[in-house]
Amino acid sequence: MKLLSVQNASLILSGAFFLGAGAYAQTPDYRADAETVLDLIDRQYAYAHRFDGGNPARGAQGVDVESVTDAASLLRFAECAVNALQDHHAILGVSSPSSYGLTPSYNDLWVEFRDEAYVVTDVRAGSPAQTAGVTPGWRISSVAGQPMQEAVAGLCGGPYETGAGKGFAARVLTAGPRDQERVFVFSDFDGEEQALTLPNLYQVETEDRPLISVTEREGVRVLRFNDSLGNSDLIAAIDEALSGPRPDGLIIDLRDTPGGGDTLYARALMGRLVDETKPYQRHALPQIERDTGVARQWVEEVLPRGDSLAGVPVVVLAGRWTGSMGEGLTMGLDAVADAVTIAAPMAGLLGAIYDYDLPETGWTVKLPTETLYHVDGAPREDYRGDIVLDSADRLGPDGEDLALERAFEALGVESR
């Protein structure tokens, strides 16, 4: 996702509110937009039940309408309000160079609060953290020179009082400000301190990759989606990847889909794997029921398209860097293709997000507004694979991809 980079208030004004030659920029009512942010969360956020139906942003640390006087203070206010939701799927469409990076897209560490410690539970494959030797099970004792407990307590949007809340805050902190290196002190399995400085993922150049990497072994075809579930060329890439002789099995590798995508492209893939119309997920709009007392829920379906590969055994790989549409596709393939899912817990990005533009500045607030469910009624965020892994990105002693080898085994292909 490409975010608007805001260097300072004057840049915002000259870019967003220029009225034409000879005219002055009209100063927006920043405080009114701050109020709108809170009102949007009140009305549209679909997961308020996580906070007993309340709005955790009201009264949260750093969320003070009276402090908003200009663009910079509105941006900080909005970032703090979004943090208060403790939801990596609630984000802003505007940022500054020092804004914290997005998890999971721009974070290579998955951190949880366990046994009174901040524990690395997964490390992204091929990332700076993995290259530096960071291993699941290590503990983080400090970030940016601050003890973790102090850094979490100081992150705006708090207080972060539950284990889940502390884990959310830790992941925000480990993604780090986008314009800074990340400085950590870890404790390894022997209790030895490991001081590491890692680049921010916003500063790491990524190689050009195909939308789908296709490989085959003993008649089994592997389709690895390279964070491409929102790319407009993906339908053609799917059809190309599925062309040719009918495979004996398919492995759909969704472990690198942190950026989410569009249901259009998920349905394009699933439509090739069915020979009749099938439901793939349920949607609900909680605000309709809140406003009217009448619930609204519907089922989204997949229709067959092209040459059907229905009946080909399918295995899906997913993990912490499977986010949003990747999570929906994992769940959908379980429902429509009877796929075997081999997965670590996924990113847990809540629901489907809608874009809301603030009336004064035009900035976009992205909030989970629909709740999403498996066709059996289970919430998407609670979905677990048929075979549950601690990490889907872990490598073996010889550099082998352990999760991929499990997928081949599930299809009857011996490990290498």
Solvent accessible surface area in square Angstrom, and as a share of the most:
residue,aa,sasa,rsa
1,M,120,0.54
2,K,199,0.84
3,L,28,0.14
4,L,107,0.53
5,S,56,0.36
6,V,8,0.04
7,Q,115,0.51
8,N,80,0.41
9,A,28,0.22
10,S,74,0.48
11,L,79,0.39
12,I,10,0.05
13,L,46,0.23
14,S,69,0.45
15,G,63,0.60
16,A,57,0.44
17,F,25,0.10
18,F,128,0.53
19,L,101,0.50
20,G,27,0.25
21,A,108,0.84
22,G,87,0.83
23,A,43,0.33
24,Y,192,0.73
25,A,46,0.36
26,Q,118,0.52
27,T,96,0.56
28,P,9,0.05
29,D,73,0.38
30,Y,12,0.05
31,R,91,0.33
32,A,38,0.29
33,D,0,0.00
34,A,0,0.00
35,E,74,0.33
36,T,31,0.18
37,V,0,0.00
38,L,7,0.04
39,D,53,0.28
40,L,10,0.05
41,I,4,0.02
42,D,62,0.32
43,R,126,0.46
44,Q,36,0.16
45,Y,1,0.00
46,A,2,0.01
47,Y,4,0.01
48,A,13,0.10
49,H,120,0.54
50,R,92,0.34
51,F,50,0.21
52,D,147,0.76
53,G,54,0.52
54,G,37,0.35
55,N,24,0.13
56,P,34,0.21
57,A,0,0.00
58,R,112,0.41
59,G,76,0.73
60,A,10,0.08
61,Q,76,0.34
62,G,33,0.32
63,V,15,0.08
64,D,72,0.37
65,V,24,0.14
66,E,120,0.54
67,S,62,0.40
68,V,2,0.01
69,T,96,0.56
70,D,56,0.29
71,A,0,0.00
72,A,59,0.46
73,S,28,0.18
74,L,0,0.00
75,L,11,0.06
76,R,140,0.51
77,F,3,0.01
78,A,1,0.01
79,E,47,0.21
80,C,0,0.00
81,A,0,0.00
82,V,13,0.08
83,N,20,0.10
84,A,1,0.01
85,L,0,0.00
86,Q,34,0.15
87,D,6,0.03
88,H,28,0.12
89,H,14,0.06
90,A,3,0.03
91,I,17,0.09
92,L,15,0.08
93,G,21,0.20
94,V,5,0.03
95,S,5,0.03
96,S,21,0.14
97,P,41,0.26
98,S,60,0.39
99,S,6,0.04
100,Y,79,0.30
101,G,7,0.06
102,L,31,0.16
103,T,7,0.04
104,P,4,0.03
105,S,26,0.17
106,Y,63,0.24
107,N,1,0.00
108,D,0,0.00
109,L,0,0.00
110,W,9,0.03
111,V,0,0.00
112,E,38,0.17
113,F,43,0.18
114,R,120,0.44
115,D,124,0.64
116,E,149,0.67
117,A,14,0.11
118,Y,14,0.05
119,V,16,0.09
120,V,0,0.00
121,T,19,0.11
122,D,2,0.01
123,V,5,0.03
124,R,38,0.14
125,A,45,0.35
126,G,70,0.67
127,S,8,0.05
128,P,27,0.17
129,A,0,0.00
130,Q,45,0.20
131,T,115,0.67
132,A,44,0.34
133,G,38,0.36
134,V,5,0.03
135,T,41,0.24
136,P,22,0.14
137,G,33,0.32
138,W,26,0.09
139,R,108,0.39
140,I,6,0.03
141,S,48,0.31
142,S,17,0.11
143,V,8,0.05
144,A,77,0.60
145,G,66,0.63
146,Q,83,0.37
147,P,52,0.33
148,M,2,0.01
149,Q,122,0.54
150,E,93,0.42
151,A,5,0.04
152,V,5,0.03
153,A,71,0.55
154,G,52,0.50
155,L,10,0.05
156,C,12,0.07
157,G,3,0.03
158,G,2,0.02
159,P,96,0.60
160,Y,13,0.05
161,E,133,0.60
162,T,83,0.48
163,G,37,0.36
164,A,82,0.63
165,G,0,0.00
166,K,49,0.21
167,G,2,0.02
168,F,9,0.04
169,A,0,0.00
170,A,0,0.00
171,R,27,0.10
172,V,12,0.07
173,L,14,0.07
174,T,0,0.00
175,A,0,0.00
176,G,2,0.02
177,P,28,0.18
178,R,24,0.09
179,D,74,0.38
180,Q,91,0.41
181,E,118,0.53
182,R,6,0.02
183,V,70,0.40
184,F,1,0.01
185,V,35,0.20
186,F,0,0.00
187,S,28,0.18
188,D,24,0.12
189,F,136,0.57
190,D,123,0.64
191,G,53,0.51
192,E,107,0.48
193,E,129,0.58
194,Q,63,0.28
195,A,82,0.64
196,L,41,0.21
197,T,74,0.43
198,L,7,0.03
199,P,55,0.34
200,N,1,0.00
201,L,23,0.11
202,Y,62,0.24
203,Q,111,0.49
204,V,56,0.32
205,E,166,0.75
206,T,119,0.69
207,E,149,0.67
208,D,150,0.78
209,R,123,0.45
210,P,80,0.50
211,L,45,0.22
212,I,14,0.07
213,S,37,0.24
214,V,66,0.38
215,T,85,0.49
216,E,97,0.44
217,R,24,0.09
218,E,129,0.58
219,G,27,0.26
220,V,4,0.02
221,R,11,0.04
222,V,8,0.05
223,L,0,0.00
224,R,65,0.24
225,F,1,0.00
226,N,15,0.08
227,D,60,0.31
228,S,4,0.03
229,L,2,0.01
230,G,47,0.45
231,N,57,0.29
232,S,90,0.58
233,D,93,0.48
234,L,0,0.00
235,I,57,0.29
236,A,71,0.55
237,A,26,0.20
238,I,0,0.00
239,D,47,0.24
240,E,127,0.57
241,A,8,0.06
242,L,5,0.02
243,S,56,0.36
244,G,61,0.59
245,P,114,0.72
246,R,133,0.48
247,P,10,0.07
248,D,100,0.52
249,G,0,0.00
250,L,0,0.00
251,I,0,0.00
252,I,0,0.00
253,D,3,0.01
254,L,0,0.00
255,R,13,0.05
256,D,13,0.06
257,T,0,0.00
258,P,3,0.02
259,G,42,0.40
260,G,6,0.05
261,G,40,0.38
262,D,63,0.33
263,T,40,0.23
264,L,78,0.39
265,Y,23,0.09
266,A,0,0.00
267,R,79,0.29
268,A,5,0.04
269,L,1,0.00
270,M,0,0.00
271,G,0,0.00
272,R,15,0.06
273,L,7,0.04
274,V,1,0.01
275,D,100,0.52
276,E,100,0.45
277,T,66,0.38
278,K,60,0.26
279,P,61,0.38
280,Y,0,0.00
281,Q,5,0.02
282,R,78,0.28
283,H,18,0.08
284,A,12,0.09
285,L,15,0.07
286,P,28,0.18
287,Q,19,0.08
288,I,61,0.31
289,E,86,0.39
290,R,109,0.40
291,D,115,0.60
292,T,87,0.51
293,G,61,0.58
294,V,102,0.59
295,A,69,0.53
296,R,128,0.47
297,Q,101,0.45
298,W,78,0.27
299,V,57,0.33
300,E,29,0.13
301,E,88,0.40
302,V,1,0.00
303,L,112,0.56
304,P,56,0.35
305,R,74,0.27
306,G,66,0.63
307,D,114,0.59
308,S,45,0.29
309,L,13,0.06
310,A,27,0.21
311,G,74,0.71
312,V,10,0.06
313,P,73,0.46
314,V,7,0.04
315,V,1,0.00
316,V,0,0.00
317,L,0,0.00
318,A,0,0.00
319,G,1,0.01
320,R,31,0.11
321,W,3,0.01
322,T,0,0.00
323,G,0,0.00
324,S,17,0.11
325,M,15,0.07
326,G,0,0.00
327,E,2,0.01
328,G,0,0.00
329,L,1,0.00
330,T,0,0.00
331,M,0,0.00
332,G,0,0.00
333,L,0,0.00
334,D,34,0.17
335,A,32,0.25
336,V,3,0.02
337,A,22,0.17
338,D,125,0.65
339,A,4,0.03
340,V,57,0.33
341,T,0,0.00
342,I,0,0.00
343,A,2,0.02
344,A,1,0.01
345,P,29,0.18
346,M,11,0.05
347,A,6,0.05
348,G,31,0.30
349,L,9,0.04
350,L,16,0.08
351,G,1,0.01
352,A,27,0.21
353,I,51,0.26
354,Y,77,0.29
355,D,85,0.44
356,Y,36,0.14
357,D,99,0.51
358,L,3,0.02
359,P,100,0.63
360,E,63,0.28
361,T,7,0.04
362,G,46,0.44
363,W,13,0.05
364,T,27,0.16
365,V,1,0.01
366,K,28,0.12
367,L,0,0.00
368,P,0,0.00
369,T,0,0.00
370,E,16,0.07
371,T,6,0.03
372,L,6,0.03
373,Y,49,0.19
374,H,19,0.08
375,V,36,0.20
376,D,107,0.56
377,G,38,0.37
378,A,41,0.32
379,P,44,0.28
380,R,9,0.03
381,E,44,0.20
382,D,88,0.45
383,Y,24,0.09
384,R,125,0.45
385,G,10,0.10
386,D,92,0.48
387,I,50,0.25
388,V,88,0.51
389,L,21,0.10
390,D,124,0.64
391,S,11,0.07
392,A,1,0.01
393,D,11,0.06
394,R,92,0.34
395,L,85,0.42
396,G,11,0.10
397,P,132,0.83
398,D,134,0.69
399,G,47,0.45
400,E,59,0.27
401,D,40,0.21
402,L,69,0.34
403,A,4,0.03
404,L,36,0.18
405,E,23,0.10
406,R,96,0.35
407,A,0,0.00
408,F,5,0.02
409,E,89,0.40
410,A,48,0.38
411,L,37,0.19
412,G,68,0.66
413,V,10,0.06
414,E,147,0.66
415,S,54,0.35
416,R,216,0.79
